[in-house]
Protein backbone atom coordinates (compact mmCIF):
# COMPACT_ATOMS: atom_id res chain seq x y z
CA UNK A 1 0.00 0.00 0.00
CA UNK A 2 1.46 3.34 -1.03
CA UNK A 3 -0.33 5.82 1.25
CA UNK A 4 2.41 8.43 1.25
CA UNK A 5 2.41 8.93 -2.51
CA UNK A 6 -1.39 9.08 -2.53
CA UNK A 7 -1.38 11.69 0.24
CA UNK A 8 1.15 13.79 -1.69
CA UNK A 9 -0.89 13.46 -4.89
CA UNK A 10 -4.13 14.54 -3.16
CA UNK A 11 -2.39 17.44 -1.38
CA UNK A 12 -0.89 18.70 -4.64
CA UNK A 13 -4.18 18.28 -6.53
CA UNK A 14 -5.70 20.66 -3.98
CA UNK A 15 -2.69 23.00 -4.31
CA UNK A 16 -1.82 22.80 -0.62
CA UNK A 17 1.69 23.10 0.81
CA UNK A 18 3.32 20.70 3.25
CA UNK A 19 3.41 23.51 5.80
CA UNK A 20 -0.32 24.29 5.63
CA UNK A 21 -1.43 20.64 5.79
CA UNK A 22 1.01 19.85 8.61
CA UNK A 23 -0.23 22.82 10.66
CA UNK A 24 -3.89 21.85 10.14
CA UNK A 25 -3.12 18.21 11.03
CA UNK A 26 -1.16 19.18 14.15
CA UNK A 27 2.13 17.60 13.05
CA UNK A 28 5.49 18.90 11.88
CA UNK A 29 6.20 19.61 8.25
CA UNK A 30 9.17 17.21 8.43
CA UNK A 31 6.99 14.37 9.74
CA UNK A 32 4.43 14.93 6.95
CA UNK A 33 7.26 14.85 4.41
CA UNK A 34 8.48 11.55 5.88
CA UNK A 35 4.95 10.12 5.61
CA UNK A 36 4.60 11.26 1.99
CA UNK A 37 7.97 9.69 1.15
CA UNK A 38 7.07 6.44 2.96
CA UNK A 39 9.93 6.89 5.41
CA UNK A 40 7.53 6.96 8.37
CA UNK A 41 3.98 5.69 8.92
CA UNK A 42 1.27 7.72 10.63
CA UNK A 43 -0.96 6.44 13.41
CA UNK A 44 -4.62 6.05 12.50
CA UNK A 45 -5.46 9.31 14.34
CA UNK A 46 -2.70 11.18 12.51
CA UNK A 47 -3.82 9.76 9.14
CA UNK A 48 -7.38 10.92 9.86
CA UNK A 49 -6.06 14.40 10.79
CA UNK A 50 -3.93 14.65 7.63
CA UNK A 51 -6.82 13.57 5.42
CA UNK A 52 -9.11 16.06 7.11
CA UNK A 53 -6.53 18.82 6.59
CA UNK A 54 -6.34 17.92 2.90
CA UNK A 55 -10.13 17.80 2.64
CA UNK A 56 -10.82 14.11 2.19
CA UNK A 57 -11.94 11.08 4.16
CA UNK A 58 -9.28 8.66 5.41
CA UNK A 59 -11.51 5.74 4.33
CA UNK A 60 -11.52 7.03 0.74
CA UNK A 61 -7.73 7.23 0.77
CA UNK A 62 -7.43 3.67 2.11
CA UNK A 63 -9.83 2.39 -0.55
CA UNK A 64 -7.79 4.07 -3.28
CA UNK A 65 -4.58 2.57 -1.88
CA UNK A 66 -6.18 -0.87 -1.77
CA UNK A 67 -7.30 -0.60 -5.39
CA UNK A 68 -3.87 0.39 -6.74
CA UNK A 69 -2.64 -1.86 -9.48
CA UNK A 70 -0.18 -4.44 -8.27
CA UNK A 71 0.41 -6.12 -11.61
CA UNK A 72 0.44 -4.65 -15.10
CA UNK A 73 0.96 -6.64 -18.29
CA UNK A 74 1.95 -5.07 -21.61
CA UNK A 75 1.43 -7.57 -24.42
CA UNK A 76 3.65 -7.69 -27.49
CA UNK A 77 0.64 -6.87 -29.70
CA UNK A 78 0.41 -3.52 -27.89
CA UNK A 79 3.82 -2.49 -29.25
CA UNK A 80 2.63 -2.19 -32.86
CA UNK A 81 -0.53 -0.32 -31.97
CA UNK A 82 1.05 2.93 -30.78
CA UNK A 83 0.52 6.21 -32.59
CA UNK A 84 3.85 7.95 -32.37
CA UNK A 85 3.54 11.75 -31.97
CA UNK A 86 5.83 14.35 -33.52
CA UNK A 87 8.40 13.71 -30.78
CA UNK A 88 9.19 10.38 -32.49
CA UNK A 89 8.80 8.22 -29.41
CA UNK A 90 6.24 6.78 -27.02
CA UNK A 91 6.85 5.68 -23.45
CA UNK A 92 4.45 3.03 -22.14
CA UNK A 93 4.90 2.94 -18.38
CA UNK A 94 3.79 -0.05 -16.37
CA UNK A 95 2.76 1.88 -13.24
CA UNK A 96 1.59 5.47 -12.72
CA UNK A 97 3.94 7.74 -10.70
CA UNK A 98 2.06 7.32 -7.42
CA UNK A 99 2.58 3.53 -7.57
CA UNK A 100 6.35 3.68 -8.13
CA UNK A 101 8.65 3.53 -5.13
CA UNK A 102 11.97 1.94 -5.99
CA UNK A 103 11.99 1.39 -9.74
CA UNK A 104 10.40 2.87 -12.82
CA UNK A 105 9.90 0.82 -15.98
CA UNK A 106 8.46 1.14 -19.44
CA UNK A 107 8.43 -0.13 -22.98
CA UNK A 108 9.93 2.52 -25.27
CA UNK A 109 8.91 2.78 -28.92
CA UNK A 110 11.42 4.93 -30.83
CA UNK A 111 11.36 6.00 -34.48
CA UNK A 112 14.56 6.13 -36.55
CA UNK A 113 16.86 9.04 -35.62
CA UNK A 114 14.56 10.22 -32.79
CA UNK A 115 15.91 10.49 -29.25
CA UNK A 116 14.51 10.03 -25.79
CA UNK A 117 16.21 12.30 -23.25
CA UNK A 118 17.16 11.20 -19.76
CA UNK A 119 14.56 11.39 -16.96
CA UNK A 120 14.41 14.70 -15.11
CA UNK A 121 15.42 15.18 -11.48
CA UNK A 122 17.36 11.94 -11.10
CA UNK A 123 20.53 11.49 -9.09
CA UNK A 124 22.61 8.41 -8.53
CA UNK A 125 20.22 6.19 -10.48
CA UNK A 126 20.84 2.87 -12.19
CA UNK A 127 19.20 1.94 -15.48
CA UNK A 128 18.84 -1.11 -17.70
CA UNK A 129 18.02 -1.11 -21.42
CA UNK A 130 17.15 -4.29 -23.28
CA UNK A 131 16.49 -4.01 -27.01
CA UNK A 132 13.48 -6.16 -27.89
CA UNK A 133 13.30 -5.18 -31.56
CA UNK A 134 15.46 -3.08 -33.86
CA UNK A 135 18.49 -1.12 -32.71
CA UNK A 136 19.29 1.97 -30.66
CA UNK A 137 22.27 4.08 -29.71
CA UNK A 138 22.87 4.95 -26.07
CA UNK A 139 24.82 8.14 -25.48
CA UNK A 140 26.28 7.80 -21.99
CA UNK A 141 28.67 10.56 -21.06
CA UNK A 142 31.31 10.60 -23.81
CA UNK A 143 30.48 7.05 -24.98
CA UNK A 144 28.22 6.00 -27.84
CA UNK A 145 27.03 2.42 -27.57
CA UNK A 146 25.13 0.72 -30.39
CA UNK A 147 22.67 -1.92 -29.15
CA UNK A 148 20.84 -4.39 -31.39
CA UNK A 149 17.95 -6.77 -30.84
CA UNK A 150 18.70 -8.94 -27.80
CA UNK A 151 21.45 -6.65 -26.43
CA UNK A 152 21.18 -5.23 -22.94
CA UNK A 153 23.15 -2.71 -20.90
CA UNK A 154 23.14 -1.82 -17.18
CA UNK A 155 24.61 1.57 -16.22
CA UNK A 156 24.62 4.49 -13.79
CA UNK A 157 22.71 7.48 -15.16
CA UNK A 158 24.56 10.51 -16.50
CA UNK A 159 21.69 13.05 -16.61
CA UNK A 160 23.66 15.84 -18.22
CA UNK A 161 24.94 13.69 -21.14
CA UNK A 162 22.59 10.81 -21.84
CA UNK A 163 19.99 9.85 -24.46
CA UNK A 164 18.65 6.86 -26.37
CA UNK A 165 18.26 7.25 -30.16
CA UNK A 166 16.46 4.93 -32.57
CA UNK A 167 18.84 3.49 -35.17
CA UNK A 168 16.56 0.90 -36.84
CA UNK A 169 15.18 1.24 -40.35
CA UNK A 170 11.79 1.28 -38.66
CA UNK A 171 10.67 1.54 -35.06
CA UNK A 172 12.83 0.20 -32.21
CA UNK A 173 11.22 -1.39 -29.14
CA UNK A 174 13.15 -1.27 -25.87
CA UNK A 175 12.44 -2.43 -22.34
CA UNK A 176 13.76 0.18 -19.92
CA UNK A 177 14.06 -0.08 -16.12
CA UNK A 178 15.53 2.55 -13.78
CA UNK A 179 15.82 3.13 -10.05
CA UNK A 180 14.21 6.19 -8.52
Backbone torsions as a table, in degrees:
resi	resn	phi	psi	omega
1	UNK	NA	131.1	-175.5
2	UNK	-113.2	68.4	-177.1
3	UNK	-64.8	-41.3	-176.3
4	UNK	-58.0	-48.5	-179.9
5	UNK	-64.1	-37.9	177.3
6	UNK	-65.2	-42.2	177.2
7	UNK	-59.8	-46.1	179.3
8	UNK	-60.2	-45.3	-179.6
9	UNK	-59.5	-46.9	-179.0
10	UNK	-65.5	-40.2	179.3
11	UNK	-62.5	-45.3	-178.5
12	UNK	-69.3	-36.5	176.5
13	UNK	-58.0	-33.3	-178.9
14	UNK	-92.9	7.2	177.2
15	UNK	54.7	45.4	178.3
16	UNK	-108.4	145.4	179.0
17	UNK	-87.7	160.3	174.2
18	UNK	-55.4	-44.9	-176.0
19	UNK	-59.6	-47.9	-177.5
20	UNK	-64.3	-46.4	-178.9
21	UNK	-65.4	-42.9	179.9
22	UNK	-60.8	-44.7	179.0
23	UNK	-60.9	-46.1	179.7
24	UNK	-63.8	-33.9	-177.3
25	UNK	-84.9	-10.5	179.3
26	UNK	76.3	31.5	177.8
27	UNK	-130.5	171.3	179.2
28	UNK	-80.2	154.5	177.0
29	UNK	-60.6	-39.4	179.2
30	UNK	-62.8	-41.2	179.6
31	UNK	-66.3	-41.3	177.5
32	UNK	-62.2	-41.3	177.4
33	UNK	-60.7	-42.9	177.8
34	UNK	-62.2	-39.2	178.4
35	UNK	-65.6	-46.1	-179.3
36	UNK	-64.2	-28.6	179.3
37	UNK	-95.5	10.2	178.3
38	UNK	57.5	31.3	174.8
39	UNK	-87.7	-30.8	-177.9
40	UNK	-136.6	152.4	179.1
41	UNK	-111.9	137.2	179.9
42	UNK	-82.6	155.3	169.9
43	UNK	-70.2	168.4	178.8
44	UNK	-60.0	-45.6	179.4
45	UNK	-59.8	-43.1	-179.9
46	UNK	-66.3	-40.2	178.2
47	UNK	-61.3	-43.5	177.9
48	UNK	-61.1	-43.1	179.2
49	UNK	-64.2	-41.3	179.2
50	UNK	-64.7	-46.9	179.8
51	UNK	-61.1	-41.3	178.1
52	UNK	-62.7	-42.0	178.8
53	UNK	-63.6	-34.2	179.0
54	UNK	-77.3	-28.7	-179.3
55	UNK	102.0	36.6	179.1
56	UNK	-144.0	167.3	178.0
57	UNK	-89.5	137.8	178.7
58	UNK	-60.8	-36.5	178.6
59	UNK	-61.2	-38.9	177.4
60	UNK	-64.1	-41.6	178.5
61	UNK	-62.6	-45.3	179.8
62	UNK	-63.2	-38.4	177.1
63	UNK	-64.5	-40.8	177.7
64	UNK	-64.0	-41.7	179.6
65	UNK	-64.2	-38.7	-179.4
66	UNK	-66.9	-32.5	-176.0
67	UNK	-87.2	-2.2	-179.4
68	UNK	-59.7	142.6	179.2
69	UNK	-64.3	136.3	178.7
70	UNK	-113.2	-8.8	-179.6
71	UNK	-150.9	128.6	177.5
72	UNK	-130.7	131.5	179.0
73	UNK	-113.7	131.7	171.7
74	UNK	-114.4	113.5	-177.9
75	UNK	-81.9	150.3	-179.4
76	UNK	-55.0	-37.5	179.2
77	UNK	-59.5	-25.9	179.5
78	UNK	-69.6	-22.3	-177.1
79	UNK	-65.2	-39.3	-175.1
80	UNK	-80.4	-13.8	-172.3
81	UNK	-84.0	-9.7	-170.3
82	UNK	-74.8	135.6	169.6
83	UNK	-89.0	117.5	-177.5
84	UNK	-88.8	123.4	179.7
85	UNK	-74.6	-176.5	-178.0
86	UNK	-58.0	-23.8	179.7
87	UNK	-64.0	-24.3	179.1
88	UNK	88.8	7.1	177.4
89	UNK	-150.8	158.1	175.5
90	UNK	-132.6	138.4	175.8
91	UNK	-113.6	118.4	177.5
92	UNK	-106.3	98.2	-178.1
93	UNK	-79.3	148.4	179.5
94	UNK	-78.9	-42.2	-178.5
95	UNK	-124.0	146.6	174.0
96	UNK	-69.7	161.9	-175.3
97	UNK	-52.7	-39.6	-177.1
98	UNK	-69.3	-12.9	179.0
99	UNK	-99.3	-2.3	-178.6
100	UNK	-96.7	133.3	179.4
101	UNK	-122.8	-48.7	-172.5
102	UNK	-112.6	-41.3	-179.5
103	UNK	-128.6	157.1	173.1
104	UNK	-120.1	150.5	-178.9
105	UNK	-153.8	152.3	177.6
106	UNK	-164.1	164.6	168.0
107	UNK	-100.6	126.0	-179.7
108	UNK	-103.3	131.7	174.4
109	UNK	-114.2	117.4	-171.1
110	UNK	-127.1	125.5	176.4
111	UNK	-75.9	159.2	179.4
112	UNK	-54.8	132.7	176.1
113	UNK	64.7	14.9	174.2
114	UNK	-104.0	146.9	-174.5
115	UNK	-119.8	145.9	171.8
116	UNK	-106.7	121.4	179.1
117	UNK	-74.9	168.5	178.3
118	UNK	-68.0	155.2	176.4
119	UNK	-61.9	149.8	179.3
120	UNK	-84.6	154.2	174.2
121	UNK	57.7	39.5	176.2
122	UNK	-109.8	147.3	177.0
123	UNK	-142.5	136.0	173.1
124	UNK	54.1	47.5	-176.6
125	UNK	-107.7	148.6	174.0
126	UNK	-106.5	148.3	-179.4
127	UNK	-137.9	155.2	175.2
128	UNK	-132.6	132.6	171.9
129	UNK	-117.9	134.7	173.6
130	UNK	-132.4	119.3	-177.2
131	UNK	-81.5	117.0	-178.9
132	UNK	-89.7	-31.1	179.8
133	UNK	-155.0	138.6	177.5
134	UNK	83.0	-151.2	179.2
135	UNK	-147.9	154.0	179.4
136	UNK	-139.9	165.6	173.2
137	UNK	-121.1	126.2	175.6
138	UNK	-97.6	121.3	170.3
139	UNK	-96.2	120.8	-175.4
140	UNK	-134.2	98.0	-174.3
141	UNK	66.5	-125.1	179.4
142	UNK	-93.5	1.9	-178.3
143	UNK	-97.1	146.7	172.6
144	UNK	-120.9	119.7	-176.1
145	UNK	-120.1	120.4	177.9
146	UNK	-88.4	128.2	-179.8
147	UNK	-122.9	131.7	179.1
148	UNK	-112.4	171.9	-178.5
149	UNK	-46.1	124.9	-179.8
150	UNK	94.6	-15.8	178.5
151	UNK	-77.9	151.1	177.0
152	UNK	-141.1	154.4	177.3
153	UNK	-143.4	142.1	177.0
154	UNK	-121.9	129.5	-173.7
155	UNK	-154.5	163.0	171.3
156	UNK	-87.0	136.2	-177.9
157	UNK	-63.7	145.7	173.3
158	UNK	-126.6	79.1	-170.7
159	UNK	-52.8	-35.8	-176.3
160	UNK	-76.9	-17.6	-177.1
161	UNK	-145.0	67.0	-178.4
162	UNK	-151.2	137.7	173.5
163	UNK	-161.9	164.2	175.6
164	UNK	-124.0	125.4	-176.1
165	UNK	-120.2	134.6	176.7
166	UNK	-68.4	130.7	179.6
167	UNK	-124.5	8.8	178.1
168	UNK	-77.9	164.5	171.6
169	UNK	-66.2	-33.4	178.1
170	UNK	-116.3	-140.1	-177.9
171	UNK	-86.0	136.3	173.5
172	UNK	-96.7	145.9	177.1
173	UNK	-122.5	125.5	-173.5
174	UNK	-132.2	136.6	169.9
175	UNK	-91.0	127.1	-179.6
176	UNK	-123.4	136.9	175.7
177	UNK	-136.0	136.4	178.5
178	UNK	-145.6	147.3	177.3
179	UNK	-79.2	155.2	179.8
180	UNK	-94.0	NA	NA
